[in-house]
Amino acid sequence: MKEGSATVVKNAGSGYLLSALPEWAPFPAVVRGRLRLVTKGITNPIAVGDKVRYTLDDGPAVITEVLPRANYVIRRSTNLSRQAHIIAANVDQACIIASLYFPELKLPFLDRVLVTCELYGIPATIVLSKTDLYRDEAPEDIAHFRSIYEGAGYRVIETSVQTGEGIDELREACCGKVNLFSGESGVGKSSLIKALDPSLAPKVGDISIANLQGRHTTSLYEMYRLDSGGYVVDSPGLRGFGLVDVEKDEIARYFPEMLKASEGCRFTPCTHTHEPGCAVKAALEDGTISRERYNSYLGMLEEDGKFR
């Protein structure tokens, strides 16, 4: 009987594919019996990106242990508030795909994903997709979006799979890393992956014209190897992102621009809502902190009981 360790590169629900990265030679695996878990209270005990131990005899490998995670991206669904789900584990970078229109962007959703990345120490890059559809009609909207998130300290890459804009820049940003591609349904994650490496074939879907919402096309979690170097984890489109493992009085710490400004607050701790001498509110008034990001923060405070 052979024993070894490998990385989960596909989660198909009832089975998995493993590969001993950086070698790319996926092989099937299953779980049998009791599995020692490193994270409890979640719907998926094993996530793409997990490093696992396995045994191999006849048939598929048998996963025997999930090794401790360096990090992970986890969410709680807004309509299943008691359930949390790990999107991916052990990632080097989260590429959060967003489109200003088609589907229309929801900044609170984006900000909750960013807070989660900050919580687990995962560098985040914002990838603005489908810019060919609205650049000419709304260039000021793109500039405003960039000012919000670059002002908060995030890298923003503008892309279009139709024109090729930004694809080389994104490919270079992903090289040599395990990258999670995540975002709302319909923002073009799978199309971007295919643009990065045309040999890959992730499912590509359409936008529902009736409500400009994306249709779910990725039902499985899967890692792809890029010919240019690095790996991409494709995840199903999301329509809700509830926070996990962060207390109400800690949320502001995961807004980098608010954390920096809060060093000047008169009181500690400070909720940045009503206290006199609040440096965050002063930064909000002078434009150093965007009103949109601050409103997302207030929304998270109000939603604290809803998602926990």
Steps between C-alpha positions, in 0.01 A plus 500: 500500500631843403474802728556859404384861508350713225282803431128484427452641150134414446202451728218320324289451810525123526859478383820696457804534277842534660837603361841527669566863404701635329470172307177502301374141481148494652370169633165408660440477873213434739434530871411195703433469869576771753717787386693716742383856426701816552196730478163421652155642435531518122312331219809373315769328708734496199552798268692554179851605597506283811813297557404146601653168589379194315548127459493325164447132435247375246253754362495868588716648773345535844540835675593437863582848633465866412819682594488838678409787269721804452187699414160464342214704360175422675150641472163462663205506263254777580203266474667208678640692792591191702720352228849608403686383193872510420546623143871416475798436727872577492480769235769757421267759351129565468397654170157646562322538168256789474310663217356849536207396281373170353448406782480822694762527771404473868771672701392351838554151355846591375592657832395192698727284284784746554445499877520119498828513305642749748385284791696198374798693364433425133622766254208615286498639147182645351445404137255727321349295217303576182635854474433500125126507578502826694832682459373742235168566673623522859872582520436712809350198678817299437715788625285536812518126571877505468527799732300318768698177501844622407451759773434212739826335390381240250631430153236532227548335160262598219428212262298402196504154347358651180779752441777329698541801726677417824534126429880509486511706820271253676697202370820652639329571835396133525833347398655272760207525741190308603226750410138489605262652244181598678212739450131535441320286245548616143806722546706293256734290716503200269542716188802667657656164585458388142652828379801443726550153355295410189575130550273497805128445474311632804127543445393842373148631554276788402333789677126493561373810319189508718686601813865532388598225741747229410401140452696241695730314262765361736347249739827340603814639659802430283863604470660550160867517415594794278751442222653836591564381855286488810156361574148636501214375719167552324208527741122519448353847465377637830185697584568551867804528722446500875801558724640222720742512796503877543346684795304820461761713675776357277350572157663842459844342540451322167443820303866598442427870455288507817761310699765754401279800580382354832847553649393860551169427675458660842343188652604135481304299413305723262204387289550793260130579515430752776812556709649852524852536367462209255777517241313265267201733482738791442661308213153432364423872498822594321461221243794285612251221571225451242136534593426172320748301707380662822139414412606138445656503845180634657304231318723229644442636850123487445518153346713360781209314659353392169797300377619350827 
